[in-house]
Amino acid sequence: MIASVPKESNLRRADWEIDFYSRPVLDENGKKRWEVLISSTNNFKHKETFKWEKICPASNVNSIWLKEALEEAIKEAKSQGWDSPSVLRCWRSSMKTMIKRAADQIGIELISSRRTYSLLEWLIDRERNLYPNQKGYIGVNLAPPSNPITNQAIPLPEEVRGDSWSFASLSLNTLREADEWDIEFSNLIPIKESINDNISIPGIRIFSAKRSLALAAWLGGLEPVKLVIEGTQIILEAGQADRWLVTDIEEEAKKAIVINFLNTKKNADGLQFISVQKSSEQNSLDGFWMLKDLGEI
């Protein structure tokens, strides 16, 4: 019996996240195994994920092979009820040019971004539980960049600076309802059921009385990834390698903020958030992004 393919109107839609790179496994010729891994971006409430993988011969690592692999992945996705992606996110800077060349040939927009949480968690799991059990494993972790991002943090662009800001926290129980909030610009990510609902999730609120909506639109374009605290500075890591200085914090407030961030990283899957609104007195949000600190990735 021939399997039926869902009608285009019934296909599920999601962005894709991609990694095309060598793995810590040697093939029969003593060369590093290359793989392309593709994961659809998880929806906030509906956690079904399309995942696809294919081994690439070391001699075929080029955009021609990758284009054909992407076309194969799209065909397989449609057979499983997924539409072709309109956006492909690439987190590994060294492969950006090759992946973009392949994506351009089939009309998919490539975004350089580390908002690839679904893919990175899958890759981390493979490096912990799959590759070490395979023949030819060489015991080298290849998931993070060879050199952690150390770009100097620079002030946020003028378009993204608000009138003021405040440190904030939300209970996880409240955050689980985020898809019901009225927000103009947002990007939500799944929350694991196993996390305690009473855990406090840290974040920052940015206020702008006259430019809140425009600021939210600009912030989304930066592809915010995670907040980190270095010294007395709160830094937003975004895009593929961007580091933006959000604000300085006073030394006496630093300890409590650091503890909150570290606690969340340990017990709440690294969840964080950024919100944009006109004022602290108004509950309506113009922008809201859930972030995740997965470590040095």
Secondary structure, 3 states (H helix, E strand, C coil): CCCCCCCHHHCECCCEEEEEEEEEEECCCCCEEEEEEEEECCCCCCCCCCEEEEEECHHHCCHHHHHHHHHHHHHHHHHCCECCCCEEEECCHHHHHHHHHHHHHCCCEEEECCCCHHHHHHHHHHHHHCHHHCCCECCCCCCCCCCCCCCCCEECCHHHCCCEEEEEEEEHHHHCCHHHCCEEEEECCCCCCCCCCCCEEEEEEEECCCCHHHHHHHHHHCCEEEEEEECCEEEEEECCCEEEEEEECCHHHHHHHHHHHHHHHHHCCCEEEEEEECCCCCCCEEEEEEEECCCCC
